[in-house]
Amino acid sequence: MTQVSDSALEFLHVRATGIFTGALKGCNIASAFDRRLRFTENTLERLMPDGSGPDVIQLNQYRRIFIVAMGKAAGPMLEVLFDRMKRRQGVRGICCSKYLPKQRNWRIRYFEGGHPLPNEESFAAARATLNLLKKARKDTLIFYLISGGGSAMFDLPLDPSISIEDTARFHEVLLGSGAPIQEMNVLRKHFSAVKGGRLATAAPEATKVSLLLPDVPLRSLDALASGPTSLNHSTAQDVEAILAKYQILDKLPASVRTYFEHGSASAAPAGKPQRPPFLSKKLLGDAVPAESANGEDTAFRDSVYEVLLSNHDLVENARELARQAGYFVAVDNSCDDWDYRDAARYLLERFHELRRIHPRLCLISGGEVTVTLNDAHGAGGRNQQFALACAMELSRHDGELLTVLSAGSDGVDGNTSNAGAICDTTTVTRARAFGYEPAESLSTFNACPLFTALGDTVVTGPTGQNLRDLRLLIADHA
């Protein structure tokens, strides 16, 4: 078969990267905000109400306005809110993110939370937020700005005897378990004093507006940042099933294992905070928000939830850009939360079937894949792992103009500073010429050095977004 030229492959790399970065650029927080909300001097009008809460909020009814921003997009979301809402009197807040803004507002306390593992600032931000919410009354309006990454950046164990080191190890075990994000976050809800609806129950009388940039499926919005303001529907039985399914318990630090074995049965209720039975109210102190005296649903009554952007927007932007480039476009999100190997196998089979009919093809897939890590994993993430698995299969199609890109919208993949990677039919051959064995890199979860050596990493830097991942499988004329 005729070999494709290096320039043709390079062009296809550039085209794939351009579709990804263009799709990401099209997900503008400010524009999305303006499609959903409009501020006047004294009112907040919801332009696309979903049935939750009031359509218009009279700002002059509130003596105080609190803002709690968490996650990778906390800074940009906070900036847009301050730009649109002209009121400043009585405004105070918390911002917790790995990426803090250079220009800061004196009304806001800023914390550099850890990601993918929590740090001391994560604990400090959670404590500061609970202390702030204690001051909320009926005359308080609270904006919760919630984006992906908040589960790690913003955390505090229900059991105050659990250390930051053990909490970080708990998060690390979850990340390597192979569990999808929804199931990981069920465990986090039952572990944390600020998840599973506890930020709502911490201010039961206040009016609450949650503005969301989800890194979870839209059907599972309560998993975003482990649902700090969402009614929690998971049970102790769910916790037990997840711990057993992924064999998590024996990998946890002793303090966390003891907590789940003896104390978490009532730790994350639906709408009303309870305590693990072995922990006293005196021991927990401020770690658990005060209960509502008016019933378990009071804290969530008339709460507003607005999704500003999602992975759907990222996929649709990519679809339009690929169409403009002349490709037949197909979208298949059915492998969301699958193991990366199964997802690669499925999407490549679909890809080859479609390109027999449509030689110029772009198959788009949104969402995330999962990776189950061993104890000796190297540098990489789910996107680079997926791309390398695809490279192994594409090596059988020498001479064809095919490429696969997989990258995260937050600009970070696993324990690397890359967003992801791009591969083609020559990746395996080129890697071996550089002294890498792709099969070994795949089995040791060490894809990053290989793609870095080839110059095939996708690097964006922090994007201020976290709308899950995008995978592009592109075929062109050789």
Secondary structure, 3 states (H helix, E strand, C coil): CCCCCHHHHHHHHHHHHHHHHHHHHCCCHHHHHHHHEEECCCEEEECCCCCCCCCEEEHHHCCEEEEEEECCCHHHHHHHHHHHCCCCCCEEEEEEECCCCCCCCCCEEEEECCCCCCCHHHHHHHHHHHHHHCCCCCCEEEEEEEECCHHHHCCCECCCCCCHHHHHHHHHHHHCECCCHHHHHHHHHHHECCCCCHHHHCCCCCEEEEEEECCCCHHHHHHHHHCCCCCCCCCHHHHHHHHHHCCCHHHCCHHHHHHHHHCCCCCCCCCCCCCCCCCCHHHHHHHCCCCCCCCCCHHHCCCEEEECCCHHHHHHHHHHHHHHCCCEEEECCCCCCCEHHHHHHHHHHHHHHHHHHCCCEEEEEEECCECECCCCCCCCCHHHHHHHHHHHHHHHHCCCCEEEEEEECCCCCCCCCCCEEEEECCHHHHHHHCCCCHHHHHHCCCHHHHHHHHCCEECCCCCCCCCCEEEEEEECCC
